[in-house]
Amino acid sequence: MIKIITKSPQETIDTAVKLGGLLKAGDMIAYKGGLGAGKTTFTRGIAVGLGLGDNVTSPTFALVNEYHGDKLSLYHFDMYRICSEEGLETTGFYDYPFEENVAAVEWSENIAEFLPKHTIYITINRLSESEREIIIEDGGRFAAAWN
């Protein structure tokens, strides 16, 4: 487990850019964190780290936003309104080629039982208007990057 305190939105993005540069095809990010914690901001940084640019928006109404690159694509899901396997199926979740790309899932706790075993969990806790505590649970995969 990695614990990071960021003191500004830019530091949060910088942390996510670093993580994005370490991700590979087949990685799934599952976010935990309340409304306004910074999940979409973090995803913006991941997209930059993957070389996809920073034009990331919340998928709240679309359920999924896709960002395509030359090597990898990023699928950014919002599962706030999804609370069953049937609901998950209606999003087309199972139709995405996750093994060839990267996925980030907001409100992942709503579909926790359907996520793969190798999922990377990121908890974002809002400490103040600009400070965030970011906890990365990755089975030790990225520990060396933050030591």
Secondary structure, DSSP 8 states (H G I E B T S, - for coil): -EEEEESSHHHHHHHHHHHHTT--TT-EEEEE--TTSSHHHHHHHHHHHTTS-S-----TTTSEEEEE-SS-EEEEEE-TT--SHHHHHHTTGGGS-GGGSEEEEETGGGGGGGS-TT-EEEEEEE-SSS-EEEEEESTTTTGGGG-
